[in-house]
Amino acid sequence: MAGSCFAQTAMTPFSVPPADAPELALRGPYAVGVRALALVHHDQIDILHFDEKTGTAPKYDRPLPVEVWYPATIPAGQTEATSYSMTAPSGGDKNSAISFSGKALRDAPPVTGSRFPLVIVSHGYPGSRFFLTYLTENLASKGYVVAAIDHTDSVVGHVQPFPSTLLNRSADQLFTIAALTQLAASSGHFLAGLIDPEKTAIVGYSMGGYGALISAGAGLSAASPLTKVVPGHYLDAWTANNAAYKGLHREALRCIVAIAPWGEQPPYSAWDTEGLAGISIPSLFIAGDHDDVADYPQGIKPAFEAAIHSERYLLTYQNARHNTGGNPPPPGIRLDYGQTQFFDEPVWRKDRIAAINQHFITAFLDLVLKGDTGKRRFLDLPVASANEGKWKQPEGTHDTGQLSTGHDAEGNPFWTGFQRRWALGLTMEAKPANTK
């Protein structure tokens, strides 16, 4: 890649959580492999070449680079280690790159004899398929095939006007599910027999969350100004009452995780109550209550509340803004203010957010996709606000990093899976399906 490169040599991979991580953040029993795929979604609307005279847009073959992490076997003499590189975000040299370490072996042979749920990871605008490696590697080590998309026109360093992202985000997600499922059914491909075609989830951050809600059944509102942003009425195909949208096949999609989902905030109001009621699969929302991009009180929280037919959870970081989804800033790299805003949070430690996300997303996906009902206790917590938890320490003893089972020895409630004193600044709201 042209330009300067901010190199990061010695670091703990983001998928390996720090010592203060909650219980389910720890990596799982599988070694991890990683491979790159070049998917192409044929005959898509080329909205950026819309012709105002004819009122139509041509078709094109839309490229979608995808990185896939999966349970793997590490051959003798090789190391479960790799590095990733992404274009530096705005604020510095647009041709510079940021490199950081990972805990996965490039092109490692996959494990055999087992099929695993598929998790699609969808970045923001702009973003990168390497922006959530803390989560992609971590989930693969726990028995998931995880595919992160480079959404064409939304990638850092290659950003194009917004109508492309609005129109293509959900289509990219659903196409990637179908394409990977098809490859897994093809003999000779490294994914052959590796994916359980009936167990799929989407994890979307920001615009990825916008896409995840649409993919899950939240048809857009025909009254939303967003339908005017995309010329030629092409976004109308994704509105709640459109026959084509209602006819989309989503049988394999069992749940979504929407991290700081963009779109419901005024003036855009992407969905109305009818549209959000179209989500009938379980959902986990994650957000900061001071999110000033997706607007927590007027956007994220109302979207969560209106998804009444979804069994749903809302994990809230108190005093966090919008950056509750991506990797921490790579250590040892000097970032200017614009780049810092891309990675970091003003109040929260970013590695702490990553570990908490690993914990709760693992609990949610294990519950829904693997049927592990024992993980429900990590979601249905004894108190909604972590600040209200109590854990009395016997006199003369010291903290040893013990993890809460939900109550202390005297029966006081404390967030399950967290260390004493470390469940703080968080709330979890749980709503069963068919409730407001």
NUVOZA-31230 format. One record per atom (N, C-alpha, C): x, y, z; residue in one letter. Coordinates in steps of 0.001 Angstrom, whole numbers, plus 500000, padded with zeros to 6 digits. Layout:
// residues N
XYZA...
// end
This chain:
// residues 436
500842498808500000M500000500000500000M500875501239500000M500516502222499190A501331503421499071A501294504240500343A502319505102500492G502348505991501636G503032505364502825G502971506064503949S503618505574505157S502792504479505789S503449503683506631C502760502584507322C503053502688508806C502012502806509610F502173502801511056F502310501347511493F503489500910511840A503714499501512150A503490499240513624A502879498123513929Q502657497687515291Q503276496300515418Q504295496152516223T505045494904516265T504571494006517401T504908494332518631A504580493452519748A503302493936520422A502259493126520407M501017493479521073M500226492211521333M499373492279522322T498431491194522545T497288491366521562T496941490327520792P495828490476519841P494552490909520554P493766491703519869F492548492235520465F491565491139520870F491641489964520251S490714488881520578S491052488200521893S492204488520522475V492603487993523784V492279489061524816V491274488844525662P490805489921526550P491769490170527707P491687491350528337P492539491672529490P492103490930530745P492884491086531812A492649490340533045A491330490678533707A490795491865533457D489542492266534105D488312491931533263D488475491094532254A487360490748531365A486338489884532082A485061490031531741P484050489129532300P484208487716531736P483503486796532331E483749485360532166E483760484864530729E482763485219529943L482613484636528612L483451485338527547L484235486339527953A485103487014526988A486303486157526605A486698485231527450L487887484434527183L487729483654525879L488827483492525158R488786482718523925R488381481286524218R487826480632523190G487321479282523342G488372478223523048G487945476972522892P488876475847522795P489503475641521419P489003476320520392Y489476476070519034Y490624477011518650Y491594476464517927A492530477315517209A491774477961516044A492314479054515520V491583479840514523V492397479958513239V491737479732512117G492297479996510807G491607481190510188G492242481801509203V491648482946508521V492001482884507044V491021483176506207R491232483204504759R490438484348504153R490912484814503003A490245485880502268A489464485295501105A488277485824500890L487450485449499751L487094486701498963L486905486532497679A486490487649496814A485123487302496232A484078487716496927L482724487461496444L482321488554495458L481390488211494567V480858489171493609V479345489003493559V478637490089493822H477177490083493756H476778490629492386H476332489751491518H476082490111490127H474782490903489965H474755491741488931D473541492428488475D472884493283489548D473702494078490215Q473182494991491234Q473000496401490667Q472133497157491318I471875498534490879I473114499394491136I473629500015490094D474779500915490220D474259502323490478D473846502551491719I473132503779492054I473998505020491885I475303504870491981L476193506030491848L476316506507490404L475770505734489470H475732506158488065H474283506329487595H473454506751488522F472058507036488195F471979508130487132F471146507903486149D470967508848485042D469694509651485289D469860510922485590E468701511763485893E467781511940484682E468320511859483480K467495512039482285K466545510864482094K467040509653482302T466186508466482112T465494508037483389T466002508526484532G465429508129485819G465781506710486214G466848506172485630T467241504797485926T468748504727486195T469157503608486787A470570503337487038A470948502041486340A472188501940485835P472618500694485196P472872499605486229P473125498402485763K473489497271486629K475002497086486597K475536496510487666Y476957496177487685Y477174494966488587Y478373494378488478D478766493286489349D479493493886490547D478903493731491713R479383494422492918R480393493551493659R481657493991493766P482660493195494484P482493493311495988P482674492202496687L482574492177498144L483710491329498717L484847491932499017P485904491195499706P485424490761501087P485693489523501440V485235488963502714V486414488242503378V486564488458504661E487560487722505448E486814486721506317E487279485481506333V486580484413507049V487504483830508112V487022483820509352W487708483167510464W486923481907510827W487624480837511218Y486960479549511395Y487782478661512334Y487144477687512982P487887476726513798P488854475934512919P490102475844513365A491145475309512489A492073474371513246A492868473670512478T493953472843513001T495274473537512657T496129473702513632I497417474359513390I498467473286513124I499001473219511908P500007472199511597P501259472346512455P501936471236512668A503172471244513450A504169472221512844A504798472987513709G505804473936513258G505262475294512855G503942475455512857Q503353476749512507Q502727477398513739Q502495478693513663T502029479478514804T500694480138514501T499839480149515483E498526480803515360E498724482321515499E499228482913514441A499524484343514475A499451484909513070A498991486144512990T498907486829511705T498954488329511958T498857489110510919S498735490560511061S497692491047510067S497084492166510388Y496064492773509543Y496484494202509216Y496023494680508084S496339496046507684S495104496695507086S494820497902507525M493711498663506982M494166500096506746M493536500750505798T493842502145505528T493561502988506767T494436503910507055A494228504780508206A492982505624508002A492205505837509059P491012506682508931P491376508131508694P490381508958508422S490599510369508114S491296511065509267S492056512063508905G492796512815509904G494285512767509652G494738511791508852G496148511688508520G496312511467507030G497457510934506633D497735510616505240D496731509574504753D495944509917503736K494891509002503292K495447507734502686K496746507729502324N497352506535501754N498099505701502788N498087506120504058S498816505389505075S498005504185505538S498697503254506169A498050502034506635A498302501846508116A497360501196508775I497511500805510167I497574499279510207I498622498760510826S498797497310510932S498739496894512387S498168495713512646F498088495214514016F498044493690513996F498331493095515131S498493491649515223S497170490938515463S497124489686515024G495976488823515276G496436487457515747G495494486726516322K495768485358516788K494970484389515928K495493484131514729A494899483217513759A495993482855512761A495869481704512127L496850481280511130L496247481417509747L496922482184508900R496458482396507540R496421481075506788R495250480758506197D495031479576505355D495214478258506096D495007478255507406A495101477008508172A494013476033507746A494274474733507806P493230473763507473P492107473800508506P490856473814508070P489743473821509032P489629472489509749P489009472501510912V488718471252511605V487722470448510770V487689469175510970T486791468308510217T485804467619511150T484692467211510586G483717466432511335G482699467235512100G482730468566511992S481768469405512710S481287470531511802S480041470955512046R479488472125511372R479219473193512416R479427474443512031F479357475542512979F478399476625512484F477771477353513419P476937478486513016P477758479531512269P477083480263511405L477710481306510600L477335482675511164L478339483534511378V478121484889511862V478684485871510840V477833486735510321I478242487780509387I478515489055510175I479675489682509960V480045490905510656V480092492046509641V479395493134509961S479175494231509023S479601495550509667S480587496206509078H481189497411509659H480349498663509397H480850499804509867G480147501071509721G480538501818508459G480182503107508423Y480468503983507271Y481270505170507750Y482618505159507477P483365504096506805P483862503058507806P484416501971507275G484927500913508132G485820499973507349G485987498769507871S486858497780507256S486477496410507783S486734495382506993R486478494015507458R487421493628508598R488447494428508840F489378494161509935F489103495038511155F487992495748511164F487724496708512235F487162496054513493F486711494799513404L486171494113514575L486875492784514795L488193492739514605T488912491473514780T488898491008516232T488713491926517185Y488576491500518573Y487423490502518718Y486405490655517886L485223489818517958L485288488650516976L485773488886515762T485777487831514742T486661486661515161T487873486948515610E488765485874516069E488208485198517316E487714485999518232N487216485476519500N486057484503519282N485109484865518432L483975483982518170L484404482717517436L485338482837516491A485803481642515774A486424480644516737A487112481122517776S487725480214518747S486681479478519583S485435479945519530K484345479342520309K483424478480519455K483836478216518221G483037477335517388G482047478046516504G482469479122515853Y481672479834514860Y482517480064513610Y481871480054512463V482493480553511242V482064482007511122V483038482909511064V482758484340511129V483272485003509858V482387485695509164A482742486338507896A482490487833508002A483550488623507827A483440490083507867A483556490633506456A482641491522506110I482528492049504746I483240493391504635I483953493593503526D484336494938503103D483205495451502214D482372496331502742H481239496832501978H481721497864500959H481676497517499711T482110498410498640T481448499787498793T482237500829498626D481839502238498743D481748502719500183D481956501807501161S481905502197502571S483227501944503289S484265501552502561V485525501153503174V486435502361503361V487102502416504515V488022503516504797V489020503668503646V489158504882503165G490064505158502060G489427505012500692G488221504430500653H487538504206499374H486051504544499513H485757505596500247V484368505946500534V483755506676499342V482539506262498995Q481766506894497931Q480484507479498527Q479727508259497777P478534508902498320P477562507929499002P476834508473499954F476014507709500894F474910506860500254F474293507249499132P473220506414498581P473616504961498350P474878504713498004S475317503330497792S475220502523499077S475646503113500196T475579502410501479T474135502172501895T473291503178501749L471883503019502118L471213501894501340L471506501817500055L470836500852499191L471399499451499345L472697499324499566N473353498022499456N473614497292500766N473486497970501898R473987497361503129R473296496024503464R471988496007503519S471296494754503833S471471493727502712S471447494182501468A471641493261500342A472997492581500415A474036493328500801D475366492730500980D475329491630502032D474671491908503147Q474625490940504250Q473911489658503843Q472735489799503249L471944488620502888L472611487838501757L473231488558500818F473947487861499749F475123487057500313F475854487627501250T477009486930501815T476583485663502537T475468485722503245I474942484499503870I474685483433502814I473987483816501745A473641482844500701A474889482316500001A475846483209499700A477042482797498974A477899481850499796A478093482131501082L478921481268501918L478232479937502179L476934479971502337T476191478724502516T476316477841501279T476278478449500115Q476439477698498874Q477854477114498764Q478855477902499115L480233477391499087L480414476231500058L479744476317501203A479858475243502195A479216473948501726A478343474060500722A477704472868500157A478462472339498945A479597472981498604S480373472601497421S481579471772497842S481740470629497259S482889469782497583S484170470452497100S485221470312497867G486506470852497480G486808472232498001G485801472972498440H486042474302499004H486432474159500476H487237475080500970F487665474952502363F486484475058503338F485390475684502921L484202475779503768L483288474560503671L483609473623502792A482727472469502559A482459471724503866A481167471623504208G480754470899505400G481048471606506700G481514472872506638L481932473564507856L480837474429508467L479835474795507668I478785475715508111I477464474979508288I476795475255509391D475430474791509594D474506475776508884D473885475377507770P473145476344506949P471882476885507601P471464476323508702E470228476765509343E470471477650510566E471739477974510837K472054478753512037K472979479903511670K472377481064511453T473127482237510999T472735483461511809T473716484322512065A473476485596512745A474191486705511995A473730487927512179I474420489118511684I474790489986512882I476053490402512943V476509491400513902V476840492648513099V476114493724513338G476320494947512578G476596496127513477G477602496914513104Y477953498118513860Y477602499365513046Y476896500295513655S476530501570513042S475713501329511766S476265501618510570M475526501308509347M475360499809509170M476259499030509747G476058497585509763G474850497207510596G474587497978511669G473386497762512467G472136498160511721G472219499260510967Y471114499648510067Y470779498481509140Y471797497909508510G471562496776507615G471019495568508342G471536495297509555A471087494118510305A469603494204510638A469126495391511018L467705495535511327L466854495284510084L467285495802508937I466545495556507701I466592494075507340I467761493471507445S467902492052507118S467036491180508015S466819491636509258A466030490859510211A464533491019510024A464113491945509164G462683492095508920G462122493472509164G462972494437509570A462487495795509806A462497496565508493A461393496474507766G461294497199506508G461310498693506734G461965499416505842L462050500868505972L460679501527505842L460558502703506429S459331503481506303S459318504205504967S458215504096504251A458093504814502977A458106506323503184A457828506772504406A457813508207504695A459181508737505119A460152507865505292S461467508305505727S462149509142504656S462823510226505038P463589511013504062P464679510203503358P465068509082503953L466118508274503334L465698507757501964L464399507523501789T463942507020500488T464155508051499392T464288509338499784K464557510394498803K466051510570498559K466864510122499503V468316510240499345V468807509336498221V468185508172498098V468523507243497024V467642507582495823V468211508029494707P467385508463493574P466688507290492891P465674507631492103G464990506633491288G464082505700492045G463787506006493308H462899505167494139H463456503760494342H464767503585494190Y465332502245494322Y465308501732495756Y465292502639496733L465228502184498119L463824501717498497L462823502038497651D461457501603497941D461340500090498030D462255499374497365A462212497910497400A462474497357498797A463008498204499698W463326497759501054W462349498321502084W461232498850501638T460236499367502570T459311498251503046T458699498475504189A457989497407504902A456862496784504085A456145497589503292N454977497079502581N455285496621501159N456559496669500762N456914496264499413N456886494748499292N456253494255498267A456093492806498097A457442492099497958A458378492753497254A459694492144497080A460415491998498415A460296493016499269Y460932492946500579Y460277491862501435Y458959491802501412K458262490783502198K458605489376501726K458958489252500456G459241487937499907G460673487459500077G461525488277500723L462913487870500916L462989486632501806L463871485727501458H464044484502502246H465094484734503324H464666484611504577R465570484828505704R465551483636506658R465229482469506150E465033481316507020E466269480990507849E467454481193507280A468676480832507994A469050481847509062A468529483074508963L468897484130509907L468105483944511195L468815483600512265R468159483275513526R468206484401514555R469151485338514411C469242486429515375C470173487503514832C470124488688515454I471020489780515080I471585490437516333I472757491022516170V473342491910517174V473519493261516500V472852494281517013A472909495624516441A473664496531517411A474902496876517042I475738497717517887I475651499156517373I475157500042518219A474989501455517850A474327501593516480A473177500947516266P472576500956514925P472123502345514507P472519502747513320W472196504067512782W470869504021512033W470102505120512054G468972505250511151G467661505692511741G467382505348512982E466063505672513524E465991507101514058E467132507744514240Q467164509080514825Q466563510106513862Q465889511131514417P465417512225513570P466607512952512937P466481513481511751P465248513565510953P465011512351510065P465881511321510150Y465804510231509177Y464655509267509462Y464463508890510723S463342508022511116S463160506892510101S464212506086509979A464246505059508933A463092504071509026A462632503792510258W461574502800510449W460407503412511214W459220502943510939D458084503264511789D457804502047512661D456804502146513508T456529501050514444T456134499774513707T455441499909512593E455070498726511813E456315498027511275E457257498809510779G458465498216510235G459275497495511290G459505498128512435L460300497506513497L459595496300514094L458276496292514056A457528495123514529A457731493918513620A458343494144512452G458602493037511542G459749492148511965G460503492560512973I461592491710513485I460987490678514429I461085489433514068S460506488371514898S461563487427515465S462835487657515130I463916486833515662I464562487552516842I465266486840517714P465908487490518860P466939488528518426P467107489554519262S468039490631518944S468732491113520212S469984491484520033L470771492114521099L471219493468520591L470775494526521264F471214495882520964F472320496254521949F473347496941521453I474446497419522295I474696498876521927I474778499754522944A474930501177522627A475422501950523830A475930503151523558G476249504106524600G475107505086524784G474810505444526018D473646506313526246D473919507774525890D475165508077525476H475476509412524957H475897509334523492H475412508329522807D475693508205521373D475091509413520658D475969510226520064D475506511429519391D475584511303517876D475783510087517390V475757509811515951V474452509102515597V474173507995516276A472920507280516065A471837507737517039A472185508582517999D471234509220518920D470521508183519787D471109507923520950Y470551506901521842Y469101507174522241Y468761508354522803P467380508528523287P466346508633522186P466716509154521008Q465726509348519950Q465849508346518807Q466903507536518815G467103506597517733G467226505158518190G468287504851518923I468579503462519294I467545502907520272I467292503647521348K466350503147522363K464939502985521789K464405503940521024P463089503718520422P463049502535519457P464130502294518716A464158501140517820A464078499843518613A464833499781519718F464774498610520595F463358498408521136F462744499458521608E461427499345522216E460355498953521204E460501499392519955A459468499134518953A459590497758518299A460681497056518544A460838495716517966A460077494708518821A458778494897518905I457977494233519941I457844492727519747I458059492227518541H457912490791518312H459236490041518419H460272490741518835S461590490141519022S461859489936520508S462362488753520878E462942488605522209E464243489399522183E464365490433523018R465445491377522792R466092491847524093R467332492238523931Y468139492754525034Y468777494072524591Y468946494982525554L469641496241525301L470708496427526365L471978496280525939L473119496540526807L473551497988526579L473589498782527644T473914500191527526T475160500533528332T476104501202527672Y477293501743528323Y476993503179528734Y476979503428530010Q476705504776530492Q477885505700530167Q477557506869529635N478534507896529264N479400507512528072N478995506511527313A479707506179526082A479016506847524902A479795507137523879R479251507707522665R479086506612521613R479538506836520387H479184505940519279H480159504779519080H481374504899519608N482408503914519299N482366502700520213N481227502058520282T481064500876521132T481191499578520340T481659499672519084G481660498472518257G483004497980517796G483934498863517425G485148498452516747G486309498143517665G487451497811517036N488674497514517768N489145498712518582N489928498448519650P490661499532520296P491697500096519334P492207501299519618P493301501815518783P494537500942518966P495216500579517889P496419499752518030P497467500456518886P497999499795519909P498994500438520768P500284500701520010P500978501740520401G502244502067519774G502100502900518525G500853503196518133I500612503993516942I500189505398517365I500846506387516831R500507507763517177R499378508228516267R498236508501516860L497063508921516103L496789510392516344L496352511080515289D495902512447515497D494460512414516002D493903513596516232Y492574513637516849Y491503512979515979Y491560513222514666G490563512624513784G490610511116513816G491803510538513858Q491930509094513908Q491537508550515273Q491877509290516334T491479508874517680T489965508773517779T489259509749517189Q487796509709517223Q487234508484516511Q487966507970515544F487514506794514801F487551505538515676F488558505431516538F488755504218517336F488215504313518757F488419505448519399D488361505465520857D487093506091521409D486962506003522727E485860506583523482E486416507579524487E485694508673524776P486227509669525697P486244509237527158P485387508295527554V485279507909528961V485721506468529188V485254505567528361W485509504146528569W486854503719527995W487540502795528687R488658502075528098R488132501210526963R488744501302525809K488204500584524662K488420499072524770K489513498626525400D489690497187525572D488661496624526545D488187497466527445R487131497056528372R485811496862527618R485480497785526729I484289497635525905I484376496367525070I485534496136524453A485703494954523612A485454493677524410A485986493608525628A485820492409526451A484365492207526871A483695493297527230I482283493186527625I481442492757526428I481720493307525249N481010492870524043N481257491394523767N482505490945523881Q482812489532523674Q481974488657524617Q481883489080525850H481141488330526869H479663488214526513H479016489345526267F477569489317526058F477187488769524686F477964489062523662I477646488517522340I477818487004522348I478832486502523051T478992485054523189T477785484436523871T477346485035524974A476179484499525687A474959484460524783A474739485546524053F473553485662523195F473606484662522039F474718484585521338L474812483662520196L474787482212520650L475445481905521752D475403480529522261D473975480126522628D473240481054523227L471855480769523600L470998480519522370L471061481423521395V470144481363520259V470598480348519200V471868480393518829L472329479555517718L472710478146518148L473197478001519376K473634476678519837K472663476042520823K471637476793521223G470655476233522152G471198475999523542G472232476740523930D472846476583525247D472067477429526251D471049476844526841T470174477587527745T470884478043529010T472012477421529340G472770477848530503G473335479250530360G473411479735529115K473945481078528902K472910482176529168K471668481788529350R470643482808529597R470903483563530892R471543482915531860R471785483578533147R472733484762533016R473522484794531932F474407485929531714F473677487111531069F472471486875530590L471677487914529941L470517488384530813L469837487447531461D468756487790532374D469377488011533757D469816489214534010L470648489526535170L469811489858536402L470371489673537600P469572489860538818P469170491299539085P469920492275538539V469532493687538626V469800494315537265V468930495229536862A469062495836535538A470271496757535448A470577497458536523S471715498369536550S472868497714537293S474021497622536632A475181497034537289A475575497819538535A475315499122538544N475664499958539699N474914499555540957N473777498875540799E472981498468541959E473400497112542511E474330496452541859G474793495157542352G475573495289543646G475470494274544476K476171494282545765K476906492952545932K478125493054546429W478942491857546677W479772492149547920W479324491599549046K479998491862550308K481206490948550440K482338491554550684Q483572490783550847Q483795490491552326Q484000489219552687P484247488899554100P485461489649554641P485356490094555864E486431490872556476E487728490071556492E488812490748556158G490120490111556189G490484489335554941G489623489365553915T489922488653552667T490235489665551565T490799489163550482H491180490021549369H490567489483548081H490359490389547125D489828489987545820D490826489081545105D490324488014544548T491174487074543821T490775486967542352T489863487813541911G489375487713540543G488233486739540385G487636486332541493Q486495485414541435Q485372486030540611Q484685485203539835L483597485657538973L482255485394539634L481358486349539537S480066486242540203S479194485165539571S478474484455540416T477472483498539954T476085484125539913T476019485423540216G474750486141540235G474400486673541608G475019486079542642H474790486519544014H476051486247544821H476246487032545881D477371486732546763D476943485705547795D477815485421548759A477546484372549749A476335484684550607A475980485964550705E474835486358551525E473568486557550690E473647486273549394G472470486387548541G472290487737547893G473251488647548054N473153489949547411N473341489789545898N472548490494545091P472644490330543638P473857491039543048P474477490412542048F475608491005541337F475624490416539934F476060491206538957W476008490760537567W476811489480537355W476156488482536807T476752487173536592T477949487260535648T479045486625536060G480226486548535211G481193487698535356G480874488681536216F481765489820536423F482518489677537742F483702490269537801Q484482490300539024Q483948491363539973Q484159491133541265R483684492080542285R484261493465542010R483397494457542080R483729495871541877R483824496253540407R483768495311539462W484012495620538060W482753495642537215W481620495326537801A480349495511537096A479854496908537431A480130497849536545L479862499250536836L479645500000535530L478700500949535561G478490501803534396G477735501141533267G476992500076533573L476280499304532559L474844499075532987L473956498985532010T472592498536532257T472222497484531221T471345496586531598M470829495570530671M469317495522530807M468654495764529688E467194495691529652E466801494473528823E465922493653529345A465472492449528650A463961492525528443A463524492227527240K462085492224526936K461733490948526177K460791490177526675P460343489005525920P459652489412524630P459550488480523705A458819488753522465A457367489073522774A456778489903521912N455371490289522001N455069491150523231N456089491942523632T455879492897524725T456436494249524306T455848495288524855K456336496642524613K457294497053525718K
// end
